[in-house]
Amino acid sequence: MQELRSLQVRVSEGMDDTYKTVTGPAEGYVHEKKSKFLSFIFPVKSAEEAKEIVDAHRKKYYDARHVCWAYMLGWEREEYRLNDDGEPSGTAGKPILGQINSAELTDVLILVVRYFGGTLLGTGGLIKAYKEAAADAILHAVIVEKTVDDFVEIRFEYPLLNDVMRVLKQFESIRWTQDFRESCSMRLQVRRSLSPQLREMLSSVYGVEIE
């Protein structure tokens, strides 16, 4: 069973506990001097997941000259990787990653598949094409803002249920699962900026155990 309550306790100022990502895959396209750049954006949660998508696209587009990519992971946006796949260093993966950064996205992978058209684009032309291809994929994606959540486990006896519920009703968008078969146990999900206040208020209810 889950519940959703309205906001009474306010988010702490100065604490950043939100991030932006995409809700699903999207595609883009750029044509530059007969070269075709097919771009794809995916939501990903791990480097392993990103690698699987890259490998699948290398197989699918086996006849393409290059499959270049970049990803960013984690709400703090500290884990990232990029690959030029044979293009001159810094002309593919870096501009792709630059577009991820410009859009302030994370937990995303962008791939750009290039079919060479016979005309060399030069360093500046490549950077421009990969940048625009990545931007076009982002343009067609649905971007959503999510919160960074903490999980709090609590245990208490049934007579304390009303006191616990009075605390929970004061918090924004708090969700929980519960087990009341013997003693009461609840697993609370709350945005990180509200977690310290939640713990403090629950600890003031005598008899509530916080894990």
KOLVO-123111 format. One record per residue (C-alpha): residue number from 1; x, y, z. Coordinates in nm, 2 decimals. Example, Ala and Ser with C-alpha at 12.3 -4.5 7.8 and 13.67 -1.06 7.14 Angstrom:
BEGIN
+-----+--------+--------+--------+
: num :      X :      Y :      Z :
+-----+--------+--------+--------+
:   1 :   1.23 :  -0.45 :   0.78 :
:   2 :   1.37 :  -0.11 :   0.71 :
+-----+--------+--------+--------+
REM end
This chain:
BEGIN
+-----+--------+--------+--------+
: num :      X :      Y :      Z :
+-----+--------+--------+--------+
:   1 :   0.00 :   0.00 :   0.00 :
:   2 :   0.13 :   0.35 :  -0.09 :
:   3 :   0.02 :   0.69 :   0.01 :
:   4 :   0.09 :   1.04 :  -0.12 :
:   5 :   0.07 :   1.34 :   0.11 :
:   6 :   0.07 :   1.72 :   0.05 :
:   7 :   0.35 :   1.96 :   0.14 :
:   8 :   0.37 :   2.12 :   0.48 :
:   9 :   0.74 :   2.07 :   0.57 :
:  10 :   0.93 :   2.28 :   0.32 :
:  11 :   1.24 :   2.18 :   0.12 :
:  12 :   1.56 :   2.30 :   0.28 :
:  13 :   1.71 :   2.60 :   0.09 :
:  14 :   2.04 :   2.55 :  -0.08 :
:  15 :   2.01 :   2.17 :  -0.10 :
:  16 :   2.01 :   2.04 :  -0.46 :
:  17 :   1.82 :   1.71 :  -0.47 :
:  18 :   1.68 :   1.72 :  -0.83 :
:  19 :   1.82 :   1.61 :  -1.16 :
:  20 :   1.71 :   1.60 :  -1.52 :
:  21 :   1.69 :   1.30 :  -1.75 :
:  22 :   1.49 :   1.16 :  -2.04 :
:  23 :   1.18 :   0.94 :  -2.01 :
:  24 :   1.26 :   0.72 :  -2.31 :
:  25 :   1.46 :   0.68 :  -2.63 :
:  26 :   1.45 :   0.95 :  -2.90 :
:  27 :   1.62 :   1.00 :  -3.24 :
:  28 :   1.78 :   1.28 :  -3.44 :
:  29 :   1.94 :   1.34 :  -3.77 :
:  30 :   2.19 :   1.56 :  -3.94 :
:  31 :   2.31 :   1.56 :  -4.31 :
:  32 :   2.64 :   1.73 :  -4.37 :
:  33 :   2.82 :   1.72 :  -4.71 :
:  34 :   2.67 :   1.38 :  -4.80 :
:  35 :   2.76 :   1.23 :  -4.47 :
:  36 :   2.46 :   1.11 :  -4.26 :
:  37 :   2.46 :   1.14 :  -3.88 :
:  38 :   2.19 :   0.93 :  -3.71 :
:  39 :   2.16 :   1.02 :  -3.34 :
:  40 :   2.00 :   0.83 :  -3.06 :
:  41 :   1.94 :   0.91 :  -2.69 :
:  42 :   1.85 :   0.66 :  -2.43 :
:  43 :   1.79 :   0.67 :  -2.05 :
:  44 :   2.05 :   0.45 :  -1.88 :
:  45 :   2.13 :   0.36 :  -1.52 :
:  46 :   2.47 :   0.20 :  -1.55 :
:  47 :   2.79 :   0.18 :  -1.76 :
:  48 :   2.69 :  -0.19 :  -1.83 :
:  49 :   2.36 :  -0.09 :  -1.97 :
:  50 :   2.52 :   0.18 :  -2.19 :
:  51 :   2.77 :  -0.07 :  -2.32 :
:  52 :   2.49 :  -0.31 :  -2.42 :
:  53 :   2.31 :  -0.04 :  -2.61 :
:  54 :   2.64 :   0.07 :  -2.79 :
:  55 :   2.72 :  -0.30 :  -2.88 :
:  56 :   2.37 :  -0.35 :  -3.01 :
:  57 :   2.40 :  -0.04 :  -3.23 :
:  58 :   2.74 :  -0.14 :  -3.36 :
:  59 :   2.58 :  -0.47 :  -3.48 :
:  60 :   2.27 :  -0.31 :  -3.62 :
:  61 :   2.47 :  -0.04 :  -3.81 :
:  62 :   2.76 :  -0.26 :  -3.90 :
:  63 :   2.80 :  -0.09 :  -4.24 :
:  64 :   2.85 :   0.26 :  -4.08 :
:  65 :   3.19 :   0.42 :  -4.07 :
:  66 :   3.17 :   0.53 :  -3.70 :
:  67 :   2.95 :   0.48 :  -3.40 :
:  68 :   3.05 :   0.75 :  -3.15 :
:  69 :   2.89 :   0.81 :  -2.81 :
:  70 :   2.90 :   0.96 :  -2.47 :
:  71 :   2.71 :   0.90 :  -2.14 :
:  72 :   2.66 :   1.07 :  -1.81 :
:  73 :   2.55 :   0.89 :  -1.49 :
:  74 :   2.44 :   0.97 :  -1.14 :
:  75 :   2.25 :   1.26 :  -1.00 :
:  76 :   2.57 :   1.44 :  -0.91 :
:  77 :   2.68 :   1.41 :  -1.28 :
:  78 :   3.03 :   1.29 :  -1.19 :
:  79 :   3.05 :   0.96 :  -1.39 :
:  80 :   3.08 :   0.99 :  -1.76 :
:  81 :   3.26 :   0.84 :  -2.06 :
:  82 :   3.30 :   0.92 :  -2.43 :
:  83 :   3.43 :   0.76 :  -2.74 :
:  84 :   3.53 :   0.90 :  -3.08 :
:  85 :   3.53 :   0.55 :  -3.25 :
:  86 :   3.81 :   0.64 :  -3.50 :
:  87 :   3.72 :   1.00 :  -3.56 :
:  88 :   4.00 :   1.25 :  -3.49 :
:  89 :   4.04 :   1.29 :  -3.12 :
:  90 :   3.79 :   1.53 :  -2.96 :
:  91 :   3.57 :   1.57 :  -3.27 :
:  92 :   3.29 :   1.33 :  -3.18 :
:  93 :   3.26 :   1.21 :  -2.82 :
:  94 :   3.34 :   1.55 :  -2.67 :
:  95 :   3.08 :   1.75 :  -2.86 :
:  96 :   2.82 :   1.48 :  -2.78 :
:  97 :   2.91 :   1.50 :  -2.41 :
:  98 :   2.90 :   1.88 :  -2.44 :
:  99 :   2.53 :   1.87 :  -2.55 :
: 100 :   2.45 :   1.64 :  -2.25 :
: 101 :   2.61 :   1.90 :  -2.03 :
: 102 :   2.44 :   2.19 :  -2.20 :
: 103 :   2.10 :   2.03 :  -2.14 :
: 104 :   2.21 :   1.94 :  -1.78 :
: 105 :   2.11 :   1.58 :  -1.83 :
: 106 :   2.22 :   1.27 :  -1.65 :
: 107 :   2.15 :   0.90 :  -1.67 :
: 108 :   2.16 :   0.93 :  -2.04 :
: 109 :   2.35 :   0.78 :  -2.34 :
: 110 :   2.38 :   0.95 :  -2.68 :
: 111 :   2.51 :   0.77 :  -2.98 :
: 112 :   2.58 :   0.91 :  -3.32 :
: 113 :   2.61 :   0.68 :  -3.62 :
: 114 :   2.80 :   0.82 :  -3.91 :
: 115 :   2.77 :   0.71 :  -4.27 :
: 116 :   3.06 :   0.87 :  -4.46 :
: 117 :   2.96 :   1.05 :  -4.77 :
: 118 :   3.29 :   1.07 :  -4.94 :
: 119 :   3.38 :   1.43 :  -4.85 :
: 120 :   3.61 :   1.51 :  -4.56 :
: 121 :   3.46 :   1.75 :  -4.31 :
: 122 :   3.77 :   1.86 :  -4.13 :
: 123 :   3.79 :   1.90 :  -3.75 :
: 124 :   3.55 :   2.20 :  -3.73 :
: 125 :   3.30 :   2.03 :  -3.96 :
: 126 :   3.30 :   1.71 :  -3.76 :
: 127 :   3.26 :   1.89 :  -3.43 :
: 128 :   2.97 :   2.09 :  -3.57 :
: 129 :   2.80 :   1.78 :  -3.71 :
: 130 :   2.83 :   1.57 :  -3.40 :
: 131 :   2.72 :   1.85 :  -3.18 :
: 132 :   2.41 :   1.92 :  -3.40 :
: 133 :   2.32 :   1.55 :  -3.42 :
: 134 :   2.33 :   1.51 :  -3.04 :
: 135 :   2.13 :   1.83 :  -3.00 :
: 136 :   1.87 :   1.70 :  -3.24 :
: 137 :   1.82 :   1.38 :  -3.04 :
: 138 :   1.78 :   1.58 :  -2.72 :
: 139 :   1.53 :   1.81 :  -2.89 :
: 140 :   1.31 :   1.51 :  -2.97 :
: 141 :   1.34 :   1.36 :  -2.63 :
: 142 :   1.10 :   1.41 :  -2.34 :
: 143 :   1.30 :   1.56 :  -2.05 :
: 144 :   1.18 :   1.52 :  -1.69 :
: 145 :   1.30 :   1.65 :  -1.36 :
: 146 :   1.33 :   1.39 :  -1.08 :
: 147 :   1.42 :   1.40 :  -0.71 :
: 148 :   1.70 :   1.23 :  -0.53 :
: 149 :   1.52 :   1.02 :  -0.27 :
: 150 :   1.63 :   0.86 :   0.06 :
: 151 :   1.47 :   0.55 :   0.22 :
: 152 :   1.40 :   0.54 :   0.59 :
: 153 :   1.29 :   0.22 :   0.77 :
: 154 :   1.09 :   0.25 :   1.09 :
: 155 :   0.94 :   0.01 :   1.34 :
: 156 :   0.68 :   0.08 :   1.62 :
: 157 :   0.39 :  -0.07 :   1.80 :
: 158 :   0.04 :  -0.02 :   1.67 :
: 159 :  -0.08 :   0.23 :   1.94 :
: 160 :   0.18 :   0.48 :   1.79 :
: 161 :   0.03 :   0.46 :   1.44 :
: 162 :  -0.16 :   0.79 :   1.47 :
: 163 :   0.14 :   0.97 :   1.60 :
: 164 :   0.35 :   0.84 :   1.31 :
: 165 :   0.09 :   0.94 :   1.06 :
: 166 :   0.07 :   1.29 :   1.19 :
: 167 :   0.44 :   1.33 :   1.12 :
: 168 :   0.42 :   1.18 :   0.77 :
: 169 :   0.13 :   1.40 :   0.67 :
: 170 :   0.35 :   1.70 :   0.71 :
: 171 :   0.59 :   1.60 :   0.43 :
: 172 :   0.59 :   1.66 :   0.06 :
: 173 :   0.52 :   1.37 :  -0.17 :
: 174 :   0.63 :   1.11 :   0.08 :
: 175 :   0.56 :   0.75 :  -0.02 :
: 176 :   0.57 :   0.43 :   0.18 :
: 177 :   0.51 :   0.06 :   0.20 :
: 178 :   0.39 :  -0.09 :   0.52 :
: 179 :   0.36 :  -0.42 :   0.71 :
: 180 :   0.12 :  -0.42 :   1.01 :
: 181 :   0.08 :  -0.80 :   1.05 :
: 182 :   0.25 :  -0.81 :   1.39 :
: 183 :   0.43 :  -0.50 :   1.50 :
: 184 :   0.42 :  -0.21 :   1.25 :
: 185 :   0.70 :  -0.15 :   1.01 :
: 186 :   0.72 :   0.10 :   0.73 :
: 187 :   0.96 :   0.18 :   0.45 :
: 188 :   0.95 :   0.55 :   0.37 :
: 189 :   1.06 :   0.72 :   0.05 :
: 190 :   1.13 :   1.09 :   0.08 :
: 191 :   1.33 :   1.35 :  -0.12 :
: 192 :   1.68 :   1.39 :   0.02 :
: 193 :   1.64 :   1.75 :   0.13 :
: 194 :   1.35 :   1.65 :   0.36 :
: 195 :   1.51 :   1.34 :   0.50 :
: 196 :   1.69 :   1.50 :   0.80 :
: 197 :   1.37 :   1.67 :   0.91 :
: 198 :   1.17 :   1.35 :   0.88 :
: 199 :   1.42 :   1.16 :   1.09 :
: 200 :   1.43 :   1.43 :   1.35 :
: 201 :   1.05 :   1.44 :   1.38 :
: 202 :   1.01 :   1.06 :   1.39 :
: 203 :   1.28 :   1.03 :   1.66 :
: 204 :   1.07 :   1.26 :   1.88 :
: 205 :   0.79 :   1.00 :   1.89 :
: 206 :   0.89 :   0.78 :   2.18 :
: 207 :   0.89 :   0.42 :   2.08 :
: 208 :   0.96 :   0.46 :   1.71 :
: 209 :   1.28 :   0.28 :   1.60 :
: 210 :   1.46 :   0.43 :   1.29 :
: 211 :   1.69 :   0.21 :   1.09 :
+-----+--------+--------+--------+
REM end
